Each structure stands twice: as structure tokens, then as C-alpha cells.
Amino acid sequence: MKLTVLAENTAVSSKFLSEHGLSIHVQTSSDCILFDMGASNQIEQNATSCNINLSTVSYAVLSHGHYDHGGGLLTFLNKNQTAPIFVHKGAFEPHYSRRTSGIAFIGLPEHLLNHSQIRIISDDNITFISENLSVFSGAKSNILCPTSNQKLLIQTDDGYEPDPFEHEQYGVVNEHGKLLLYTGCAHRGIVNILSRFCELYGRAPDVVIGGFHLGDPRNPLSFDESLCRKTAKALSRFHSTQYLTGHCTGSFPYKILQESLHDQIKPLSAGKVFFI
């Protein structure tokens, strides 16, 4: 598998654009898969810089209903008129964030819900999309959940309520016996997601790629050190798993994770390429 980071908070060089968003292109021996689309149209320029043609993507998976992962959805649809885009139910419902300036909308363009390429997944168990691509959700445990989730809301008839992240799903690529887990932002907690993965797939993934939501994107100095250290200890128990992370993980939490995980963890950055 060849993994290319098309959107991320940082970039490997000035050749690539950076933004608060995430998008990962996965090339297997048979398919091209896109996990999330970043926050804007930047994936188009970064894809070009990486010699990736978005029109050749076979399948796309949207991890959850926030703009920093689906803001580039329309850009992708304009470049690719054939790939089905798999989203979990509720992803297009209103999502908000509580900020110092007030409550801000952070969801997806509602009018795209009825686009012909959108496919809604309602099952929390494994849904097989192709021979080597599947998705799942249903991480119900509440162990080591991100404290920064407290600012994230859904709108109901009764007003704004904490987001339970039932719209979050995770992608899995299986090739040549290697299992890749894409976490999106891991709002349900990376430890809980790994536990759900092991329950469904029977073993730990070989590679985990995505954000762990241990930091606060609007306040890098705000993070729960105890949560980070406990998470690092839990992740280190998966001795053969490689972690590729960035975006909402946060720079300071990343350093804490690295203290325990050492060579098991590597940072993401726009333009970076990994071979699995």
C-alpha cells in the first residue's frame, strides 16, 4: 500500500498547502481509495503536486460530519464523477462547536446529502465495500475519550447537546495480510476504536493512520496531560502496530505519545508518503 497525505495541519515543504484538515490517499494493487477530503479545495492542488489524479479514485470514505474532513467534498465531486462516497448516518446533520465567540457551525453542506455519489451506511458492524476495503463504527466504550469533545455539539429540537459521535466511522484496508485502520479524528477515543476493531477483525491493525483528538486546534497549549499519558500506555500494548498521526492529535500530545511509543509512531504532514 502507498499512503499519501493530501491534507494536514502541516506540510513537508512550501510545495504543498496546509490547513486544519485531513485527507489520506491510499493506493493498493487494485484500487485508489480516498479517506476524507480536508477542509477546502486544497486537496486538488496537493494531489497534483503528488502526481495523483483524483478522478481515478475508486472509493471515498468520509469519517464523520465535520468540515475539516468534508470541506473538500464538493471539490472531490467536481474532479470525480464515478466514485461512491460512503458516509455514516447522521454525518449531514447539524454539527456545531462552542467557541469564545459563540456557537459556530462546523458541519457539511446539507445539499450534498442527496448527491448521486453519496452512499449512507446505517450498520455499525463491518460493511464490506470492496474486496480490500471495509468500514465499521459502534465504538461504544468511554475509556480515555478526548476531553476536547466537550466543545462539540449537535442541534436537536431541545437546543444544543453534546455530540455522541454516532456519525463517526472508520475505514479499513486489507492487502497482502496487512490491515490498515483509518481513524478520522477518533472522537470516540482511539483506545475504544482499537478495542472495537479487535472485536470485529479478530486482531490488532498493523497500521493506524489519522488524528487522535488529544489536542485543541484553537489552543495548542490546552491538553490533558494525564489523558495523553494513559492513552500512550494503552497504545503501547499493541506492540506490532505502527501509528501515523497528526491533525487533531496536537503537537504537545504527540511528544507525550512518542515518549512511550518511540519508533512505533510517526507524524503526518501534507505531501508525506508512506509505504506499507
N, C-alpha and C positions, 0 to 999 in steps of 0.2 A: 504493500500500500504506500502511496505517496500522499502526504498530507501537506497542504499549502494554506497558510494563514492569509486570508483576503481582507479581514477587518479586525483591528485590535486597537487597544489604547495607545500602543507604541508601535514604532516601525523600525525595521532593521537599518534603513538608510533614508535619505531625502528622496529617493526614487519612489518611495511608497507613501501613501497618505495614512494618517492615523486618526482615530476618533474613539469616543466611548461606545464601542460596539464590538460584535464578534461575528465572524464568518469563517468557516473552515471548508475547504475543497478537498475531497478525498477521491483519489484515482485508484481504482482497483484494476485487475486484469480484464474485467468485463464492463465496468460502469464508471461513470463520473457522478459523484454524489456531492450535494451542497448542504451543509448544516448551517442554517441561519444565513442572514443576508446583511448583517451590520446595521448601522443606524441611518444610512443615507445612500446616495448613489456612488459612494467611493469604491464600492466593490468592483464597479465596472473598470475604473482606471487601474486599480491594483491587480485585477485579473489580467488586464492587457499587459501590465508590467511583468507579470509572471508567465506570460505566454499561455494563458488559459482562456479558452473561448467558452463563455457562459452558455452559449447556445447548444453546446454539446453535453451539458449536464443531463443525466438520465432521470434522476430523482432529487427532490429537495425536501428537507425536513425543517420545520420551524419548531424550535424547542418550547417557546411559550409566547405569551401575548404582549411583550414589551417592545417598544420602538427600537431599542438598541440592538435587537436581534431581528426585527422585522421591518425596520425603517427602509431597508433597501429592497423590500418585496416588489414594489412596482418597477424598480429598475431591472430586477431579475426577470419579471414578466415581460418587459419590453424587449429583453435580449433573448428570451427563451419561450417559445410558444407551444412547447410539447411536454415538458417535464411536469409530472404531477407533484404538487406541493402538499405534504402531509402535516396537518396541524391537529392538535388535540382539541376536543370540545371545550368551549369557553375561551379559547385564545382570542377571539374577536370581541369578547365582552369588554365593557369599560374598565380600564385599569388606571390607577392613579398613584401618585406619590405625595406624601406630606413633606413640604419644604418650608423653609423660613419665610418665603414669600407667599405661601399659601398652598393649596392643593392643586397639583399640576397633572394634566392628562399625559399618560405615558404609554397608551395603548396603540393598537394598529388601526389603519384606515378601515372603517366598518364596511365601506362599499366593496372592498376586495373579497369579502366573505363569500359572495356569490360568483366569484370568478370561476370559469370553467376548469381551471387547473387546480383549484383548491379541493383537497380531499380531507374530510373530517373523520378523525378517529375517536371512537367512543369507548373502546375497550381499554382497560388498564393493564391487561396481560400482554403477552408478546403478540404483535401484529407483524407478520412477515410481508414485506413489500416486494422483495426480490429474493433470489437465491442467497445473496450475501448481505442483505440489508433488512433490518427489523427495527421496530420501536416498541417502547413499553413505558408505563407510568405506574402510579399507585404506590409510591414510596410513602407509607403512612406513619412510620415511626417518627418520634420527635426528639431523637437523640442529637445533640450538638447542632441544632438548627441555627442558621445565621441570625444574629441579633438585629442586623440591619433590615431584616424583613418587616420590622415593626413599623417602618415608614410607608410600606407598600399596601395599597388598598384596592378594594373592588367597590363598585357602586351598586347598591341594592335599593329596593323600594323604601327601606328604612334609613337610607343615607349611606355613609361610607363605613365599611367594615374591613378588618384585617383580611388580606388576601390569603386563602388557604392553599393557593397554587395547585389547584386541581387541574389547571390548564397546562401544567408543565409535563413534558415528555422527554424521553432520552433516546438517542439513536445508537444502534449497534451495527458494526460492520464485522463480518466474519469471512476471513480469507486465509486459506492455507493453514487453518488451525489457529490463527491469531484472532483474538476478539478485541475490538476497539469500542470503547464506550464514550459517547459524546454527551456531556452533561448540561450544555447551555450555560445557565447561571447557577444551577444546583441550589435553587431556593429551598427545596425540601431538605437540604443538608446532604453534603457529599457522602457522609458515612451511611445515612439512611438509603441513599440511592445505590451505593455499593452493596448494601445488605439486600435490597430488592433485586439487584442484578444477580447476585449469587443464588438467591432463591429461585429465580426464573431460569437462569442459564447453567446452573449447576457448578459454577466455579467463578473465580475472580477474573476480571478482564486483564488482558496483557498490557493494554494502554488505556489511560483515561485522559481525555482532552476536553478542555473547557474551563469555565470560571467556577470558583467555589464560594463566591459571595461572602468572603470573610472581611472585606474592607468596605468603606463607604466612599463611593466615587466622588462625592461632593466634599468630602472632608477626609483626605488621606491619613490624617493623624488620628482619626477616630476608628478604633477597632478594639475588639475584645481579646486581649492577650491570652486570657485563660482558655477561651474557646479555641483559639488558634493552636495552642499547645496541646490541648486534648484532642483536637482534630488531627494534628500531626502524629500523635502517638497512635491513634486509631488507624490512620492510613499506613503507617509503617508496618503494621501487622500483615499487610498484603505484600509479602517480600518480593514477589516477582512482577509486581505491577509498576509500570512507568507512568508518571504523572506529567502531563504537559499542560501548564495552566497560566492564566493571566487574567486580563479584563477585570472582572469584579472581585478577583481574589485579593487584590491590593498589594502594593509593593512591600509594605512592612509585614503583613501576614505571610507573604511569600518567603521572606527571610526567616521567619519563625519556622515555617514548614521545612525549609531547606536544612535547618539545624538538625532535624530528625531524619529527613529523607535523603539528604546528601545527593548522590548521583541518580536517585530514583525520580527526581523532579527537575524539570527544565522549563524555562519561561517561554511564553508565546509572544510573538511580535509580528506585525503585518509584513509580509514578504518572506517570512521564515518557512523553510521546507524541512519536513521530517520524513524519513523512510522507515517503515515498519516491516 
